[in-house]
């Protein structure tokens, strides 16, 4: 493998040392609405999901119906032909799409993705640099929510976009 594709950034350098990664403690969050949960994750008061550590991205902003993730592709995510695997972009989009919906949850509600569609419009390379993935709720009903998202370079060039449908249901007791 050429030096161009050697690991350029150690995983330990991607995130602050104090950053915790884990699933949310259900007993602690059951009385919190979704936006409060997301803001506590951003502040470091609640852990970030482990997938973010593995794939090099984190939630950076959240408002009602809106979530922004930032990430950096690396050589760790290459497919056999030398571009970043589409699954990396899809996972980042799914995170922004889902967290946009998460931001609208009332205390005691949970959600999961029912389906999502991704359009990859240009290749992502390990040297693309930081990308920004912005998700927005299109519709939030009592049981179903839909969202859309874009994945762009830090300069605003579109890399991918997608849509998602989520089902909303009562949170299970911890």
C-alpha positions in Angstrom: 0.0 0.0 0.0 1.4 3.4 -0.9 2.3 6.1 1.7 -0.5 8.2 0.2 -3.0 5.8 1.8 -1.3 5.1 5.0 -3.2 6.1 8.1 -2.9 9.8 8.3 -4.6 10.6 11.6 -4.5 8.3 14.6 -7.9 7.7 16.0 -6.7 9.0 19.4 -6.1 12.4 17.7 -9.6 12.8 16.2 -11.4 13.5 19.4 -10.6 15.3 22.7 -9.2 12.9 25.3 -12.1 13.5 27.7 -14.7 12.5 25.1 -16.8 9.6 26.3 -18.4 7.1 23.9 -21.2 4.8 24.9 -24.9 4.3 24.5 -27.2 6.7 26.3 -28.0 5.7 29.9 -31.8 5.1 29.6 -32.5 5.5 33.3 -30.9 9.0 33.2 -32.5 10.2 30.0 -36.1 9.0 30.2 -37.3 12.3 31.7 -35.4 14.4 29.1 -36.7 15.5 25.7 -34.6 14.6 22.6 -33.1 18.0 22.1 -31.9 18.2 25.7 -30.3 14.7 25.2 -28.5 15.8 22.0 -27.3 19.1 23.6 -25.9 17.1 26.6 -24.1 14.8 24.2 -22.5 17.8 22.5 -21.5 19.3 25.8 -19.9 16.0 26.9 -22.4 15.5 29.8 -23.8 12.4 28.0 -21.6 10.0 26.0 -21.4 10.2 22.2 -22.3 7.0 20.3 -19.4 4.6 19.8 -20.0 4.6 16.0 -18.7 8.2 15.9 -15.4 7.2 17.4 -15.1 4.3 15.0 -15.9 6.3 11.9 -14.5 9.7 12.8 -17.5 11.9 13.2 -19.4 13.7 15.9 -22.6 15.7 16.4 -21.6 19.3 16.6 -24.9 21.3 16.6 -28.6 20.5 17.4 -31.7 22.6 17.4 -35.4 21.5 17.1 -35.7 19.6 13.9 -32.1 20.2 12.9 -28.7 18.3 13.5 -25.2 18.9 12.2 -22.4 16.4 12.2 -18.8 17.0 11.3 -16.4 14.3 10.3 -13.1 13.6 8.5 -12.8 10.7 6.0 -9.5 8.8 6.2 -7.7 6.0 4.5 -9.2 3.6 7.1 -12.5 3.9 5.1 -11.3 3.1 1.6 -13.0 0.7 -0.8 -10.9 -1.5 -3.1 -10.6 1.2 -5.8 -9.3 3.9 -3.4 -12.3 6.1 -2.7 -14.0 6.4 0.7 -16.6 3.7 0.9 -20.2 4.8 0.3 -21.2 3.2 3.6 -19.2 5.9 5.5 -21.2 8.6 3.8 -24.4 6.7 4.3 -23.7 6.2 8.0 -22.9 9.9 8.5 -26.2 10.8 6.6 -28.2 8.3 8.7 -26.8 9.9 11.8 -27.8 13.5 10.8 -31.1 12.3 9.5 -32.0 10.4 12.6 -30.7 13.0 15.1 -32.8 15.7 13.3 -35.8 13.5 14.3 -34.3 12.8 17.7 -34.2 16.5 18.4 -38.1 16.6 18.2 -38.7 13.7 20.7 -40.7 14.4 23.8 -39.6 12.9 27.1 -40.3 9.2 27.1 -40.2 8.9 23.3 -37.7 6.9 21.2 -37.3 6.3 17.5 -35.7 4.1 14.9 -35.0 4.3 11.2 -37.6 2.5 9.0 -35.9 3.3 5.7 -33.4 5.7 4.1 -32.1 6.6 0.7 -28.7 8.0 -0.2 -27.5 9.7 -3.3 -23.7 9.8 -3.7 -23.0 12.6 -6.1 -19.2 12.8 -6.0 -16.3 10.7 -4.7 -15.0 11.2 -1.2 -11.3 10.9 -0.8 -9.1 10.5 2.3 -7.8 14.1 1.6 -11.3 15.6 1.3 -10.8 17.1 4.7 -13.6 17.8 7.2 -17.1 17.3 5.9 -20.4 18.7 7.2 -23.6 16.7 7.3 -26.8 18.7 8.0 -30.1 17.0 8.7 -33.5 18.6 8.8 -37.0 17.3 9.7 -39.4 17.6 6.8 -42.4 16.2 8.7 -43.0 15.2 12.3 -46.2 13.4 13.1 -47.3 11.4 16.1 -45.7 8.1 14.9 -43.8 8.9 11.7 -41.2 11.5 10.9 -39.3 12.2 7.7 -36.0 14.1 7.3 -33.6 15.1 4.6 -29.8 15.8 4.8 -26.9 17.0 2.8 -23.2 16.0 3.1 -20.8 18.7 1.9 -17.2 19.6 2.0 -16.2 22.4 4.4 -16.2 24.7 1.3 -19.8 23.8 0.6 -19.4 21.3 -2.3 -22.2 18.7 -2.3 -20.9 15.1 -1.9 -24.1 13.3 -1.1 -27.7 13.8 0.1 -30.5 11.6 1.5 -33.9 11.2 3.0 -35.1 9.1 5.9 -38.3 7.8 7.5 -38.4 7.1 11.2 -41.0 5.5 13.5 -41.6 7.1 16.9 -42.6 4.9 19.9 -42.6 4.9 23.7 -39.2 4.4 25.3 -38.9 1.0 26.9 -38.3 1.0 30.7 -34.6 1.0 31.6 
